[in-house]
Amino acid sequence: MAKLVNRWAIMQVINLGTFMTTLDVGIVNLALPVIAEENGVTLSAVQWAVTAYLLTMIGLLPILGSLSDRLNRGKVYSIGFLFFALGSLVATVPGGFALLLIARCIQGIGAAMIMANSQAMVRAIFPDHERGKALGVNTIVMSVGTLSGPAIGGFLMHLSGWPLLFWINVPIGLVAAILGWLWFPQTKRNRRSIDYVGAVVLAVCVLCLFIGAVFLEEDGFSGTVAVLGGAGLLTAIFLAWYERGQTNGIIDPIFFRNRSILIGNSSSFLYYAALTATQIPQAFYLKNSLGLSITSVGLVLAVQPVFLGIMGPLSGWSRDRFGAFWPTSVGALLCMGAMLPVMVGGLPSLADFLWFGGLFGAGGGLFLASNNADMMSAAPGTKASLVGSMLALIRYLGMVAGIAFAVLLVGSLGGADLSAQVPHLRVLYGLGALLCLAMLACGLLRRYRLGLRRKVQVEEA
């Protein structure tokens, strides 16, 4: 534990990392049309400014999680801010679209360092009975970053053009890096060897699946999608075979033998699959079928993160006092209930999607803070970054599954009027309800081991 600096002061540095990375997604998406016009690239090509960032981050998460457990994770976390600031600085340099893609990859390296260690840093500085509260506050920051991205981005572009969107990260990143370097406590290190081969194979597997999902969302099912999906599955089979003979593999036995971590990862995968599958068609339906303006669509979609931020602290407070069973179970029930109007009603209306945003946001807020806090409390201190990085990776795997479900059931979403596909939309939301029901089943398994905890766990630094 940090003795010279208040743990809540350190938490603000972690929150700064969360805010910076979530804000960046919103403001960059807003600038894509302008970037495409100024660099003479198509709108489909400019999407790689987002995809390059995500691919770099996803590919590096496993190896950086293992590496951070061997090194001082506080220093790795702080260096991540420097990489993010450096990438932002490079993005402002006039040099064409290729240089912008390089800058986004540098930002992705920094984001991977931050994401691999943020949950582990919370575990290191907070005792078990305060972790839920800390992660609950973090969900507020996540919501504010998500919601304020378009607003702040629009204001900055009005002032000085899109390069200012990247400039804003430079001072934030430098301040966070300095404070993190000075304040983050020393943590216990894992002296095991690193499974570099397994980390590379896992990265290739996830990247194939993620790139396949990107093409699937843009163009529907194609030969390219089939090749990428097949390569991802074959790589996964090879990884499972390879890891069986490794004593210090990247797929650590703790992910399967530790009940709390297994349940937490499984629940997280189901949550993000349900969220992504049901959110993807919303913007298209609201704009093309209900005739809403882009501004109105943005306001409807903002309902979900607002309720997520409201319920996150309540979830953390409840988990710290009574265990994770109730907030995660009630959260799963609310997420399931969010699907009902679209699933069983008539032609989906604006009220149905407002209901979905409010209820799914509230359910997600209850679920995420408690689920993540329990997982990180169950992780050994020497493997906290590995567990945290895998939790982040599971999030993206859930998103890949959600994209696949949405495209397979609703079809290519490129601006089509979805009114004729309402029956398929109902099936998709029914599938989302089943995924949430599986989340609830995981919560029932959690109760056997974790419900109503009363004993403070022994802390591992």
N, C-alpha and C positions, 0 to 999 in steps of 0.2 A: 504494500500500500504506500501511496505517496504520503510523506510525513510533513513536508515543508509547504506543499501546495494543497489547498482544499480540493477534494475529489470532484466537486461540482464545477470548480474553475477548469479542471482538466476536461471535464465532460463538455464544456463549451467549445474546446478545440475540436473534439470529436464531432460535435454538432456542426461546427463550421465546415468540416469535411463533407458531412451529409448534405448541408445546404448548398455547398459549391457544386457538388456532382449532380444533384437533382436540378438545381437551377440551370446548369449548363445544358441539360437535355432540352428544356423548354425554349431557351433563348436561341439555341442553334437551329432547332426545327423551324422557328419563326423566320430565320434569316436565309433559309435554303433557296427560296425563289430569287432573292436578290443576288446571292452568291452565284447561282446558276447563270443569271443574266450577265453579271460582270465578268465571269470567267468563260463565257461562251460554251457552256455544257448543258446537256439536257436535264430536265427535272428528274428523270430516272437515274441519270449518272450522278447527280449531285447528292442523291441519297447515300452514296458511299462515304460522304463526310460524316454521317452518323454511323454507318455500318462498320467503317474502318476502326472507329473508336470502340465500338462494342466488341468486335472480333479480337482486337488486341487485348482488351480487358479480360474477356472470357478465356482466351488461350493461355494467359499468364496466371490466372487465379490459382490453379492447383500448385504450381511450382513455387509461387510466392508465398502461399500458405505454409508449405513445408519449410521453405527457406527462412521465413520469419520466426518459426519456432526454434530454429537453430541459432539465429542471430538475436539482437535486441529488437523486438518488434516495435518498440516505441520509436527507435531510430529509423526503421524501415518505413513506418507510417509517416514520419516527418519528411523523409526523402521523397515519399509519394507526393506530398504537397509541392515540393520543388519541381518534380517532373511535370506535374499538372500546370504549374505556373510557367515553366519553360515552354511546354507545348502551346499554351495560350499566347505566349509572346511570339513564338514562331508563326502562329496563325495570322498575326497582324502584319507580317512582313509581306510586301508585294512580291509575288513569285509564281503566281499561277495556281491552278487547282491541284497540281501534283504536290506542291509544297504544303498546301492546306491539308492534304491527306496525310503527309508525313507528320505535320503538327498534331493532327488528331490521333495518330498512333502514339506519339509521345504522351499526349494527354491520357490515352488508354493505359499506358504503362503506369502513370501516376495513380489513375483511378483504381487499377488492380492492387497496387500497394496499399491504398487507403481501404478498399473494400475487404481485402484479405485480413485486415487487422482491426477494423473498427469494433466488431463484436468482441474480439479477444481483449481489446483495451478496456472495454466496459467491464469484462469479467475480471481484469487485473486490478482495477481501481475501486470496484464496488463489492461489498459483501453480498451474499446471496439474498438477504432480505431487503436489499435496495436495488437489485438489478432490474426488476420489473419496472420500478419507478423511473430509473434512468432511461431504459429503452422506450418507455411510454413518452417521456419528454422528447426523445429522438424522433418518434413518429410525428410529433407536432412540427418539428423542424423539416422533416421529409415532406409533409403536406404543404408547409409554407413555401419551400423551394419549388415544389411541383406547381403550385398555384401561381406564384409570383413570376415564374419564368417568362411567360408570354407578355405580362404587363411590363416588367422591367426591360425585357428585350425590346418591346415596341418603343418605350421611352428613350432608351439608349440609341436605337437606330434613328429615331427622330432627331436626336441631338447631333450625332456625328457619323452615322453609317455603321455597317455591320462589324468592322474591326473593333469597335469599342465593346462589343459583346464579349470579345476574348480578353481585351485589356483589363476588364474588371476583375478577372480571375488572378491577375498577376499580383497586386497588393494583398489580396485575400490569401492567396497561396503562400506568399512570403511570410506574412504575419503568423499564419497557422504553423508553418514549418519551424519558425524560430521558437514559438511558444511550446510546440510539441517537443522539440529538441531539449528545451530547458526543463519542462515540467513532467513529461511522461516518465513513470517509474521504471526501474530496471526489473525485468521479469526473468523467471527461471527458464533456462534454455534446454532444448532437447538435443542430445548429442548423437542421435541416430543418424545413419547415412541417409541421403536423399535418393529416392527412386526416380532418377532423371528420365529413364526410358519410359516408365509408367506414366510420368507426368506429361511427356511429349505425346504418347499414344492417347491419353485421355483428352489432351488439348485437341488433337486431330479429330477424334471422335466427336467432341462437342462442336467444333468448328464446322465439320461437315453437316451435322444436323442443323446448326443455326443458319448456315448459308443456304441450305436447302429450304429451310422455313422462310427465309427472306424471299427467295425466288417463288416459293409456293404462294406467299401472300400477294406478291406483285402480279404474277402471271398465271396462277393456277397450276394444276399438275402438268408436268412436262417430263421429257427425257432427262433433262438436267437435274430436276428434283429427284427423279428415281435413282440416278447415279449417285448423287450426293447422299440421299437417304440410305441407299444400299451400302455405300462406303462407310457411313457412320455406324450402321448396325454391324457390319463385318469387323470394323475396328473395335467395337464394344465387345464382340465375342472374343477377339484376340486378346483384349485387355483382361477379360475375366480369366482366360487361360493363363496368361502371363503372370498375373498377380497371385495365382495359387501357389507359386513357388517362391514368392518373395517374403522375407521376414520383415522388411521395412518398406512395404509397398505404399504407393500413393493412395490406393484404396485400403486404408487402414482397417483392421478388424473391428476397431471401436465403432465404426459406422453401422455394424451389424450386431455386435455383441452388447453394446450399450443401448438398453431399451429406450431411454429418453432421447438419445440422438437419432435412433432409427425412426421412432414415432415422429419426432420433430421434423426430420427431413422429408419423410413421407407426407406428412400433413402440409408442409410448405409447398411441395411439388403439386399436390392436389389443389391448393388454394390458387397458385399462380396459373395453373392450367385452366381452372374455372374462370378466373378473372380475365385472362387474355382471350379465351374463346368467346366470351359473351360481350366483351368490350369492343372487339374489332368491328362487328357489324353496326354498332350503335351510331357512330358518326355518319356513316353512309345512309342509314335509315332515317336519321333525324334530318339530314340535309336533303336527300333525294326523294324520300317518300313523304315526309311531313312538311317539307318546304321551309325549314328553319334556315336563318342566315348563319354564316360562319361564327359570328359573335354569339348568337343564341346557342349554337351547338357547343361552343366552348364553355358557356355558363352551365349547361346541363351536365357536361362531362366533369365540371369542377365540383359537383355535389359530392361525388365519391371521396376525393381526397379531403374535403372539408370534414366529413363525418369520420373519416379515418383518423384525422388529427384530434378530433374531439374525444373519441373513445379510447385512443391509445393510452393516455395517462390513467384513465379509470381501470383499464386492463392491467397496467403495471402495478397499481395500488392493490388491486384484488389478488393478483398472483403472489405478491410479496407477503400477504397476510394469510391467504387461504389455499394457495397452490394454484396450479395452472388448469386444473380440470374445468372449473366453472367458466372462466373467461374464454378458453378455447372451444368448449362445447357450445356455449351460448353464441359465440361468434360464428361457428359453423352453422348453427340453426338459422341465424339471421341471414347469412349468405345464401342458404338454401331458400329461405322465404323470399329473398329478393328476386328469385327467378320466376315465382309463381304467376304474376300478372301476364308476362309475355308467354309463359309456357301453356297456360290454360285459358287465357282470356280470348277476346275477339281480336280485331285488328289492333296491333300494339299502338298505344297512344303516347303522347308526351308525358302524361301522368305516370304511365307504366315505367318509363325510363327514369323519371325522377324518383319513383319508389325504389327502383333498382339501385340507383346511385346512393341514396340515403341509407338503405338497409345493408347493401353490400359494403359500403364504406364503414358503417358502424360495426358490422361483423368482422371485417378485416382489421379494424383498429383493436377490437377485443382479442382477436386471434394472434396477431403478429407479435405484439410486445411480450405476451405471456409465453408463446411458443419459443421465441428466440431466447428469452431469459432462461427458460428451463433447459434448453439445449446447451447453452454456454455454461450454465452451472454444472451440468453433467460432464462437460469436457475436462479432461486433465489439464492442468495449467501448462504442461509442456507440449500439448497438442492443440491449444486453443485457437491458434491462427489457422491450422489445418482444418479444424472443424468449422471455423468462421468462413473460410474461403469456400469450402464445399457447400455451406449453406447458401452463399451467394451464387454458386454454380447451379445448385438445384433450382434456384429461382429462374434462371435462364432456360434450363431444361423444361421446367413447367411452362414457360412462355412458348417454347418451341412446340410442345404438345398442344397448347391452346390454339396456336396459329393453325396447326394441322387440322384440328377438329373444326375450326371455323371455316376454313377453305373447303374442306371435304364435304361439309354439310350445307354450306350456303353458296359455295362456288367462288369464282373469281370476283373480288369485291371492287374492282377498279371503276367506281362511279356508277354502277348499275343500280336501277331502281329495284329495291328489295321487296316491294309490295307483293310481287308474284311469288316470292320465296318465303312468305310468312309461315307456311307449314314447316319448311325446313328450319326456319328461325326458331319455331317452337320446339322442334326436336333438339336443336343446339342448346337452348336454355334448359330443356329437360336433362340433357347430358350434364350441363353445369350443375343442376340440382343433385344429380347422382354423385358427381365429384365432391360436392359439399357434404353429402350424406356419408361418403367415405371418410371425409375429414372428421365428421362426428364419431365414426367408428374408431378412428385412431384416438380420439379424445377419451373414449370409453376404456381403451387399453391403457391410456395414460393414468387413469384413476387408480388402477391396481397398484402402481408403484409410487405415484407422485401426488395423489390427491390429498388435500388438507394437511400439508406438511407442517410440522410443529418444531422440528429439530433444525437448528441452524447448522448448515454443512460446514465442515472444516475447509478453510480456504487454502487453495493452492495459488501461489503468486503467479 
